[in-house]
Amino acid sequence: MKFTVTNVAKEPKSYSLSSQRLIDGEGREFEPISSGHTSLNPGFSEEESIAFDVPKGTTPKLVIFKSGFFSSGARVNLD
């Protein structure tokens, strides 16, 4: 999956691809097989790609984009 990250804060922010989560129609949570850590200065955007290894027939329902391990994240429905 491809997405764009934009830093809308007034200070540099970092995020880790390994903190992102995919939730399927059964409520199962999957970690990405992608990894990496990036910092963005205020006002900058960056395109990212992330992959999740899920069983055949899995229906993705939402992705939780998190800035880090302790972040509650932003939930994005995939319906």
The 8 nearest C-alpha neighbors of each residue, nearest first, counted from 0:
[[1, 49, 48, 50, 2, 47, 51, 62],
 [2, 0, 48, 47, 49, 46, 3, 50],
 [1, 3, 47, 46, 48, 4, 0, 49],
 [2, 4, 46, 45, 47, 5, 44, 1],
 [3, 5, 45, 44, 46, 2, 6, 47],
 [6, 4, 44, 43, 7, 3, 45, 42],
 [5, 7, 41, 42, 8, 43, 39, 44],
 [6, 8, 42, 41, 5, 9, 43, 10],
 [9, 7, 10, 6, 41, 11, 12, 42],
 [8, 10, 41, 7, 11, 42, 6, 40],
 [11, 9, 8, 41, 12, 40, 6, 7],
 [10, 12, 40, 39, 41, 38, 13, 9],
 [13, 11, 39, 38, 10, 40, 6, 14],
 [12, 14, 38, 37, 39, 66, 11, 15],
 [13, 15, 66, 37, 67, 36, 38, 16],
 [14, 16, 36, 17, 18, 35, 67, 66],
 [17, 15, 34, 18, 35, 19, 36, 33],
 [16, 18, 34, 15, 19, 31, 33, 35],
 [19, 17, 16, 15, 67, 68, 65, 20],
 [18, 20, 64, 17, 65, 16, 63, 30],
 [21, 19, 63, 30, 62, 29, 28, 22],
 [20, 22, 62, 29, 28, 61, 63, 23],
 [23, 21, 28, 61, 27, 26, 60, 59],
 [22, 24, 59, 60, 26, 25, 27, 58],
 [23, 25, 60, 26, 58, 59, 22, 27],
 [26, 24, 23, 27, 22, 58, 57, 60],
 [27, 25, 23, 24, 22, 28, 60, 21],
 [26, 28, 23, 22, 25, 29, 24, 21],
 [27, 29, 22, 21, 20, 26, 23, 30],
 [30, 28, 21, 20, 22, 31, 27, 51],
 [29, 31, 20, 51, 32, 19, 21, 28],
 [32, 30, 51, 33, 50, 17, 29, 49],
 [31, 33, 51, 50, 52, 34, 30, 49],
 [34, 32, 31, 49, 50, 17, 16, 35],
 [35, 33, 17, 16, 32, 15, 36, 31],
 [34, 36, 16, 15, 37, 17, 33, 14],
 [35, 37, 15, 14, 16, 38, 34, 13],
 [36, 38, 13, 14, 15, 39, 35, 16],
 [39, 37, 13, 12, 14, 11, 40, 36],
 [40, 38, 12, 11, 13, 43, 6, 41],
 [39, 41, 11, 43, 42, 10, 12, 6],
 [42, 40, 6, 9, 10, 43, 11, 8],
 [43, 41, 6, 7, 40, 44, 5, 8],
 [42, 44, 41, 6, 40, 5, 39, 45],
 [45, 43, 5, 4, 6, 3, 42, 46],
 [44, 46, 4, 3, 47, 5, 43, 39],
 [47, 45, 3, 2, 4, 44, 48, 1],
 [48, 46, 2, 1, 3, 45, 49, 4],
 [49, 47, 1, 0, 2, 50, 46, 33],
 [48, 50, 0, 33, 1, 31, 47, 51],
 [51, 49, 31, 32, 33, 0, 52, 48],
 [50, 52, 31, 32, 53, 30, 29, 49],
 [51, 53, 32, 50, 31, 54, 29, 30],
 [52, 54, 51, 57, 55, 29, 56, 59],
 [55, 53, 57, 56, 52, 58, 51, 29],
 [54, 56, 57, 53, 58, 52, 59, 51],
 [55, 57, 54, 58, 53, 59, 23, 24],
 [58, 56, 55, 54, 59, 53, 23, 24],
 [57, 59, 23, 24, 60, 56, 25, 22],
 [60, 58, 23, 61, 22, 24, 57, 77],
 [61, 59, 23, 77, 24, 22, 76, 78],
 [62, 60, 76, 77, 22, 75, 21, 59],
 [61, 63, 21, 75, 20, 74, 22, 64],
 [62, 64, 74, 20, 73, 72, 19, 65],
 [63, 65, 19, 73, 72, 62, 74, 20],
 [66, 64, 72, 67, 70, 19, 18, 63],
 [65, 67, 14, 70, 15, 13, 72, 64],
 [68, 66, 70, 65, 69, 18, 14, 15],
 [67, 69, 70, 18, 66, 65, 71, 15],
 [68, 70, 67, 71, 66, 65, 72, 18],
 [71, 69, 72, 67, 65, 68, 66, 18],
 [72, 70, 69, 65, 73, 68, 63, 66],
 [73, 71, 65, 64, 70, 63, 74, 66],
 [72, 74, 64, 63, 75, 65, 71, 62],
 [73, 75, 63, 62, 72, 64, 76, 61],
 [76, 74, 62, 61, 63, 77, 73, 64],
 [77, 75, 61, 78, 60, 74, 62, 63],
 [76, 78, 61, 60, 75, 59, 62, 58],
 [77, 76, 60, 61, 59, 75, 58, 24]]
